[in-house]
Amino acid sequence: MRKSRAAITGVHGYVPPDVLSNAELAKMVDTSDEWIVERTGIKERRILKGKGLGTSHMGAQAVEALLAKTATSPEEIDLLICATTTPDFVFPSTANLICEMCGIRSVGSFDVQAACSGFIYALTIAAQFIENGKSRKIVVVGADKMSAIIDYTDRATCVLFGDGAGAVLLEPNNKFGIIDTLISSDGSGMPHLHQKAGGSRMPPTAETVAKRLHYVHQEGAAVYKFAVARMAEVAGELMKRNRLNGDDVDWLVPHQANRRIIEATAERMKLPAERVMVTIQKFGNTTAATIPLCLWDYEHRLKAGDRLILAAFGGGFTWGGAYLTWAYDSQ
Ligand code: ACO
């Protein structure tokens, strides 16, 4: 007998109400709407404002709405995993905080940190718990408050990122669900994309703050080169080992870092633009949240049996992908 697959049986997202447009950024740094749109495809992004609100706030909003939408009570959840690079605290985990906020008690909950590939990593882990029969209802969250670690005097990074969260419910399914996953990493990518201070190697001091070392450091051109290659590679590998060609894939769900990277990946997969999910224009790069936010945004267009390839690339470097069949028609 074939073992159950882990299927996504619901998705919901949350983006904060405050919009930061390209025009507003052009008043803060030397940039323009034209440059940002041409190089990245981003028109605006959302920013979480409000004292004391961290990543968990957005994650909890997404999870609460997901539970309501799928008529799931908090008591039914077995496990909650949160992918994030901007946890509220070093500890406890953001997953612990989201559980508390949503009334999910006495279950395993932990964070996964794989930068922009975090959601794929978390989904891969969660799928094992369903497939081996240990769990029946798992919530996987991708959430990041990137505005907390962005230097709004650095034009090379501040135009790229936004805040948001997305959550999916995973359940066993005999017909549809996750068929294949792939995760990978290359630690030599660290110099090109990292946050210099705030961890155990360089704990926070007045000097690290004064030197602005608590922000994202990205060498855009170097990261771009790797991102294009690895995103296409991971999608290509999943297609090859599952004997898929471009016509067999209904949707590419790519991490949203740059419209040009998304287009290059789709081109190599021989997928037309109308089968590629894109939300970058309105949310920017929300790190671990981009893929669940895409699924949420396009949910009304998805049908049971649709074949999806998810692909991500991020800091580390990390990359990963998943091949799955969608499990339901949206109402
Ligand atoms: N406005 C105007 N000019 C700018 C801006 C801006 N916002 N930002 C940079 N520039 C300038 C640079 O200073 C540079 O000027 P110079 O030639 O006088 O030195 C010029 O534009 C070109 O800079 P590049 O960095 O080479 O620009 P590029 O075309 O590569 O675009 C970008 C930059 C958008 C960041 C691109 O490199 C990119 O998308 N990289 C990949 C990002 C990514 O995938 N990250 C991984 C996921 S993120 C994560 O894991 C946290």
Boltz pocket constraint, residues with backbone or C-beta under 6 A from the ligand:
constraints:
  - pocket:
      binder: B
      contacts: [[A, 30], [A, 31], [A, 32], [A, 35], [A, 36], [A, 39], [A, 40], [A, 115], [A, 116], [A, 117], [A, 155], [A, 156], [A, 157], [A, 159], [A, 160], [A, 193], [A, 219], [A, 220], [A, 221], [A, 222], [A, 223], [A, 224], [A, 227], [A, 257], [A, 258], [A, 261], [A, 285], [A, 287], [A, 313], [A, 314], [A, 315]]
      max_distance: 6.0
